[in-house]
Amino acid sequence: MPTMKVMDMTGKEVGSIELSEKVFGAEVNGALLHTAVRTYLMNQRQGTQSTLTRSEVSGGGKKPWKQKGTGRARQGSTRSPQWVHGGIALGPKPRCYRLTMNKKARRAAMFSAFSSKVAAGEMIVVNSIAAAEYKTKTMTAMLEALGAGKRALIVLPEVDKIVVKSCANIPGVKTAVCNALSVYDILNCDTFIVAEAAVKKIEEVYA
């Protein structure tokens, strides 16, 4: 069972915590992580791109010149794809990019994501993440004290508007609630900072 140090917001060690072997000590499955990240990114696409074909652009009803005798190439419309202001040939049309993963695979991917952060030493457990007032300086000081990287994901047990707002202006820092995590967000951060109460909730939800 993995054991981690518990830090406070000033970077001092205040205890330790035993992590669930099933959630934070699982074997990392790279193929599942790839599938989960690809699914997440594809599902962010709106698929609303659209181009006009030659039948949708205005004009082009009249044949520009007669078929023979001009010495020029035969043309049937000024809205053919080779013409300026013509339609687009084989252009993108609205489509759905959505992919799905079954529940068992999603859970296994989350276990792999959590475990990869523990194995890489990129997870930090903080006894409590809170702020008395809306101040970016408070959160910046915490990140510096914990030695966080440029991209940090701060996981809270529940929504804390003060913490969320205080982190909003810090480049590369993202906040999330423990029951709304994604594999992409976990893998995309350099430092995975989790409140101690959030760790317990994660184990309750996933284990």
C-alpha positions, 0 to 999 in steps of 0.5 A: 500500500503506497504511503505519502507524506502530507504537507501543509500550505507552507510546504512543511510535512505534517504527517503521512497517509496510506493510499489505496493500492487499487487506486494509486498503486495499479499497473499503468496501462499506456494503451488505456491512457492513450484511448482515454486522452484521445476520447476526451480530446475528440469529445471536445470538438464541436464538429460545426465546421462547414464549407459551401459546395458548388451547389450552395454558393450563389451565382453560376447559373449561366454558362460563361461562354459557348462550348466550342469555338472560343479557344478556351477550355469548356466551362459550365459554371463560374462556381466550379471549384477551380474558379475564384468564388467557386464552391469547395470540392470535398470540404469539411461538413458538420459531423460528430467526432464523439467517441465512447469508452465503457465504464470498466475501461474508464475506471482502469484508465483513471487508476492508471493516471493516478498511479502514474503520478504517484510512481513519477513522484508528481503527486503532493497531498496537502492536509487542507487547501483553503484561503481566507480571502480572494488573493492570488498571492496566497495560492502562488505562495503555496505553489512555490512552497510545494515546489510545483511545476509550471502546470499544476492541477489542484484537486479539492474535495468540494467547490471552494469559490475563494480557492478557485477564483484565487487560482484563476489568474495563475498561468498553467494552474487549474482547479478541479473537484475530486468527482469531476476529474479527467485522465487528460487533466491528470496527465497534462499537469506537472504537479498533481496537488490533492487535498487530503479530504479529496484523496479519501473521496477519490478512494470512496468513489473509485475503490 
